[in-house]
Amino acid sequence: MIVRGATLSQLLKAADNAGVVVKGGDKVGRGIRFTLGLVSERWRRTSTSIFHEGRKVNAVCVHGHLEFFRRLYDLAPNALVIAGRDGTVRYESAADLEAKAPAVIDSNVGSQMYPVRYGDACVCGQEA
């Protein structure tokens, strides 16, 4: 992910408040490139492979990402977050995040034959 309009210290504080950790934090152009990492089992993602369905993976689930973004927008309301595998997901404000969250949660992260809803690929048990 890349964030613009926020400082590294704001990213770190938002991550701490959300119960995740910022990995990376390198300056790129006008932004900061980073990923989120796990601190505990709370926001753990699960595999979407039919061979490893339900197996825990070392990644933050969609609910953990959303919690982090909400905390970030509390600290940096004018931040722009560029996310997604290909950088096509953009959050321009807290309201924009909340408007786009349901579509992201409902998106398929499995295969076409064995679809898995992104919001179900985790162990946190949150409904969003």
ZADO-10716 format. One line per 10 residues: for each residue x, y, z of N, C-alpha, C. Coordinates in Angstrom, 1 decimal. Example, Ala and Ser with C-alpha at 12.3 -4.5 7.8 and 13.67 -1.06 7.14 Angstrom:
<nodes>
13.2,-5.7,7.8,12.3,-4.5,7.8,13.2,-3.3,7.8; 12.8,-2.2,7.1,13.7,-1.1,7.1,12.9,0.0,7.9
</nodes>
This chain:
<nodes>
0.8,-1.2,0.0,0.0,0.0,0.0,0.9,1.2,0.0; 0.3,2.3,-0.5,1.0,3.6,-0.4,0.0,4.6,0.2; 0.5,5.4,1.1,-0.4,6.4,1.7,0.3,7.8,1.5; -0.5,8.8,1.1,-0.1,10.2,1.0,-0.9,11.0,1.9; -0.3,12.1,2.4,-1.0,13.0,3.3,-1.0,12.5,4.8; -0.1,11.6,5.1,0.1,11.1,6.5,1.6,10.9,6.7; 2.0,11.1,8.0,3.4,10.8,8.3,3.6,9.4,8.8; 4.9,9.0,8.8,5.2,7.7,9.3,4.8,7.5,10.7; 5.0,8.6,11.5,4.6,8.5,12.9,3.0,8.3,13.1; 2.3,8.9,12.2,0.8,8.7,12.2,0.5,7.3,11.8
1.2,6.7,10.8,1.0,5.3,10.4,1.3,4.4,11.6; 2.4,4.6,12.3,2.8,3.8,13.4,1.8,3.8,14.5; 1.3,5.0,14.8,0.3,5.2,15.9,-1.0,4.6,15.5; -1.5,4.7,14.3,-2.7,4.1,13.8,-2.6,2.6,13.9; -1.5,2.0,13.5,-1.2,0.6,13.6,-1.3,0.1,15.0; -0.6,0.8,15.9,-0.6,0.5,17.3,-2.0,0.5,17.9; -2.8,1.5,17.5,-4.2,1.6,18.0,-5.1,0.5,17.5; -4.7,0.0,16.3,-5.6,-1.0,15.6,-5.1,-2.4,16.0; -3.9,-2.6,16.6,-3.5,-3.9,16.9,-2.7,-4.6,15.8; -2.1,-3.8,14.9,-1.3,-4.4,13.9,0.1,-3.7,13.9
0.9,-4.0,13.0,2.2,-3.4,12.9,2.5,-3.0,11.4; 3.2,-1.8,11.3,3.6,-1.4,10.0,4.9,-2.0,9.6; 4.9,-2.6,8.4,6.2,-3.1,7.9,6.6,-2.3,6.7; 7.9,-2.0,6.6,8.3,-1.1,5.5,8.3,0.3,6.0; 7.5,1.1,5.4,7.5,2.6,5.7,8.5,3.4,4.9; 8.8,2.9,3.7,9.7,3.6,2.8,9.1,4.7,2.1; 9.8,5.8,2.0,9.3,7.0,1.2,9.4,6.7,-0.3; 8.3,6.9,-1.0,8.3,6.7,-2.4,7.5,7.9,-3.0; 8.2,8.6,-3.8,7.5,9.8,-4.4,7.0,10.7,-3.3; 5.7,11.0,-3.4,5.0,11.8,-2.4,4.3,11.0,-1.3
4.6,9.7,-1.2,3.9,8.9,-0.2,4.9,8.0,0.5; 4.3,7.1,1.3,5.0,6.1,2.1,4.4,4.7,1.7; 5.3,3.8,1.3,4.9,2.4,1.0,5.1,1.5,2.2; 4.1,0.7,2.5,4.1,-0.1,3.7,3.2,-1.3,3.5; 3.3,-2.3,4.3,2.3,-3.3,4.5,2.0,-3.5,6.0; 0.9,-4.2,6.2,0.6,-4.4,7.6,0.9,-5.8,8.0; 1.4,-6.0,9.3,1.7,-7.3,9.8,0.9,-7.6,11.1; 1.0,-8.8,11.5,0.2,-9.3,12.7,1.0,-9.0,13.9; 0.3,-8.7,15.0,0.9,-8.6,16.3,0.4,-9.8,17.1; -0.9,-10.2,16.9,-1.5,-11.3,17.6,-2.4,-12.0,16.6
-3.1,-13.0,17.1,-4.1,-13.8,16.3,-5.3,-13.0,15.9; -5.6,-11.9,16.5,-6.8,-11.1,16.4,-7.2,-10.9,15.0; -6.3,-10.4,14.1,-6.7,-10.1,12.7,-6.1,-11.0,11.7; -5.9,-12.3,12.1,-5.2,-13.3,11.2,-6.2,-13.7,10.0; -5.6,-13.7,8.8,-6.2,-14.1,7.6,-6.1,-15.6,7.4; -7.0,-16.2,6.7,-6.9,-17.6,6.4,-6.7,-17.9,4.9; -6.2,-19.0,4.5,-6.0,-19.4,3.2,-7.3,-19.5,2.4; -7.2,-19.2,1.1,-8.4,-19.4,0.2,-8.2,-20.6,-0.7; -7.1,-21.3,-0.6,-6.9,-22.4,-1.5,-7.8,-23.6,-1.0; -8.3,-24.3,-2.0,-9.2,-25.4,-1.7,-8.4,-26.5,-1.0
-7.1,-26.5,-1.2,-6.2,-27.5,-0.6,-5.8,-27.2,0.9; -5.9,-25.9,1.2,-5.5,-25.4,2.5,-6.6,-24.5,3.1; -7.9,-24.8,2.8,-9.0,-23.9,3.2,-9.0,-23.9,4.8; -9.1,-22.6,5.3,-9.2,-22.4,6.7,-7.8,-22.4,7.4; -6.7,-22.7,6.7,-5.4,-22.7,7.3,-5.0,-21.2,7.5; -4.5,-21.0,8.7,-4.0,-19.6,9.0,-2.8,-19.3,8.2; -2.8,-18.0,7.7,-1.6,-17.5,7.0,-1.1,-16.3,7.7; 0.1,-15.9,7.5,0.7,-14.8,8.1,0.4,-13.5,7.4; -0.9,-13.1,7.5,-1.4,-11.8,6.9,-2.5,-11.3,7.7; -2.7,-10.0,7.5,-3.8,-9.3,8.2,-5.1,-9.4,7.4
-6.2,-9.7,8.0,-7.5,-9.9,7.3,-8.0,-8.5,6.9; -9.1,-8.5,6.2,-9.7,-7.3,5.7,-10.3,-6.5,6.8; -10.8,-7.1,7.9,-11.3,-6.4,9.0,-10.2,-5.6,9.8; -9.0,-6.2,9.9,-7.8,-5.6,10.5,-7.4,-4.4,9.6; -7.4,-4.6,8.3,-7.0,-3.4,7.4,-8.0,-2.3,7.6; -9.3,-2.6,7.7,-10.3,-1.6,7.9,-10.1,-0.8,9.2; -9.9,-1.6,10.2,-9.6,-1.0,11.5,-8.4,0.0,11.5; -7.4,-0.5,10.8,-6.2,0.4,10.7,-6.5,1.6,9.9; -7.2,1.5,8.8,-7.6,2.7,8.0,-8.5,3.7,8.8; -9.4,3.1,9.6,-10.3,4.0,10.4,-9.4,4.8,11.4
-8.5,4.1,12.0,-7.6,4.8,13.0,-6.7,5.8,12.3; -6.2,5.4,11.1,-5.4,6.4,10.3,-6.2,7.6,10.0; -7.4,7.5,9.5,-8.2,8.7,9.2,-8.6,9.5,10.4; -8.6,8.9,11.6,-8.8,9.7,12.8,-7.6,10.6,13.0; -6.4,10.2,12.7,-5.2,10.9,12.9,-4.8,11.8,11.7; -5.2,11.4,10.5,-4.8,12.1,9.2,-6.0,12.1,8.3; -7.0,13.0,8.6,-8.2,13.0,7.8,-8.1,13.3,6.3; -7.0,13.9,5.9,-6.8,14.2,4.5,-5.9,13.1,3.8; -5.7,12.0,4.4,-4.8,11.0,3.8,-5.5,10.3,2.6; -4.6,9.9,1.6,-5.0,9.2,0.5,-4.3,7.8,0.6
-5.1,6.8,0.6,-4.6,5.4,0.6,-4.8,4.7,-0.7; -3.7,4.2,-1.3,-3.7,3.5,-2.5,-3.4,2.0,-2.2; -4.4,1.1,-2.4,-4.2,-0.2,-2.0,-4.6,-1.2,-3.1; -4.8,-2.4,-2.7,-5.2,-3.5,-3.7,-4.0,-4.0,-4.4; -4.1,-5.2,-4.9,-3.0,-5.9,-5.6,-2.4,-5.1,-6.7; -3.3,-4.4,-7.4,-2.8,-3.6,-8.6,-2.9,-2.1,-8.3; -3.1,-1.7,-7.1,-3.2,-0.3,-6.8,-4.5,0.4,-7.2; -5.5,-0.3,-7.5,-6.7,0.2,-8.0,-7.7,0.6,-6.9; -7.5,0.2,-5.7,-8.4,0.6,-4.6,-7.8,1.9,-4.0; -8.6,2.9,-4.0,-8.2,4.2,-3.4,-9.2,4.7,-2.4
-8.7,5.1,-1.3,-9.6,5.7,-0.2,-9.1,7.1,-0.1; -10.0,8.1,-0.3,-9.7,9.5,-0.3,-10.1,10.1,1.0; -10.9,9.5,1.8,-11.4,10.0,3.1,-12.0,8.9,3.9; -12.3,9.2,5.1,-13.0,8.2,6.0,-14.4,7.8,5.4; -15.1,8.8,4.9,-16.4,8.5,4.3,-16.2,7.6,3.0; -15.2,7.9,2.2,-14.9,7.1,1.1,-14.6,5.7,1.4; -13.8,5.5,2.5,-13.5,4.2,3.0,-14.7,3.4,3.4; -15.6,4.0,4.2,-16.8,3.4,4.6,-17.8,3.1,3.5; -17.8,3.9,2.4,-18.6,3.7,1.3,-18.1,2.5,0.5; -16.8,2.3,0.4,-16.2,1.2,-0.5,-16.0,-0.1,0.3
-16.0,0.0,1.6,-15.7,-1.2,2.4,-16.6,-2.4,2.1; -18.0,-2.2,2.0,-18.8,-3.4,1.7,-18.4,-4.1,0.4; -18.1,-3.4,-0.6,-17.7,-4.0,-1.9,-16.4,-4.8,-1.7; -15.5,-4.2,-1.0,-14.2,-4.9,-0.8,-14.4,-6.2,0.1; -15.2,-6.1,1.1,-15.4,-7.2,2.0,-16.1,-8.3,1.2; -17.0,-8.0,0.3,-17.7,-9.0,-0.5,-17.0,-9.5,-1.7; -15.8,-8.9,-2.0,-15.1,-9.3,-3.2,-14.5,-10.7,-3.1; -14.3,-11.4,-4.2,-13.8,-12.8,-4.2,-12.3,-12.8,-4.2; -11.7,-13.5,-3.2,-10.3,-13.6,-3.1,-9.9,-15.1,-3.4; -10.9,-15.9,-3.7,-10.6,-17.3,-4.1,-10.5,-17.4,-5.6
-10.8,-18.5,-6.1,-10.8,-18.7,-7.6,-12.2,-18.6,-8.1; -12.3,-18.7,-9.4,-13.6,-18.6,-10.0,-14.4,-19.9,-9.7; -13.7,-21.0,-9.7,-14.4,-22.3,-9.4,-14.7,-22.4,-7.9; -13.9,-21.9,-7.0,-14.0,-22.0,-5.6,-13.9,-20.6,-5.0; -14.9,-19.8,-5.2,-14.9,-18.4,-4.7,-14.9,-18.4,-3.1; -14.2,-17.4,-2.6,-14.1,-17.1,-1.2,-14.3,-15.6,-1.0; -15.3,-15.3,-0.2,-15.6,-13.9,0.1,-14.4,-13.4,1.0; -13.9,-12.2,0.7,-12.8,-11.6,1.4,-13.1,-11.5,2.9; -14.3,-11.2,3.2,-14.8,-11.0,4.6,-14.8,-12.3,5.4; -14.8,-13.4,4.7,-14.8,-14.7,5.3,-13.5,-15.4,5.5
-12.5,-14.8,4.9,-11.1,-15.4,4.9,-10.3,-14.9,6.1; -10.9,-15.1,7.3,-10.2,-14.7,8.5,-10.7,-15.5,9.7; -10.0,-15.3,10.8,-10.4,-15.9,12.1,-11.0,-14.9,13.1; -11.1,-13.7,12.7,-11.5,-12.7,13.7,-13.0,-12.7,14.0; -13.8,-13.3,13.2,-15.2,-13.5,13.4,-16.0,-12.2,13.3; -15.4,-11.2,12.7,-16.1,-9.9,12.6,-17.1,-9.9,11.4; -18.2,-9.3,11.6,-19.1,-9.1,10.5,-19.0,-7.6,10.1; -18.8,-7.3,8.9,-18.8,-5.9,8.5,-19.5,-5.7,7.2
</nodes>
